[in-house]
């Protein structure tokens, strides 16, 4: 019996070029999308998307925690996620 909690609705994502917790602060609240290709067409496209949001840093090496609208599938492990530069407060 495990005495540690699992959080399947939170994903750990390493953002390219981000190496410290201070750099992660700028990405907090930014939107991200996991885009994948499906076999059947929906709305005239084979591509589908799961939207998420950066919630907080994880550790000291620039990894972020993100929550997605629906949990990411196992095949997404190691795959690319697009980080969008909005909402921005610049």
Secondary structure, 3 states (H helix, E strand, C coil): CCCCCCCCCEEEEECCCCCCHHHHHHHCCCEEEEEEEEEEEECCEEEEEEEEEEEEEECCCCEEEEEECCCCCHHHCCCCCEECCCCCCC
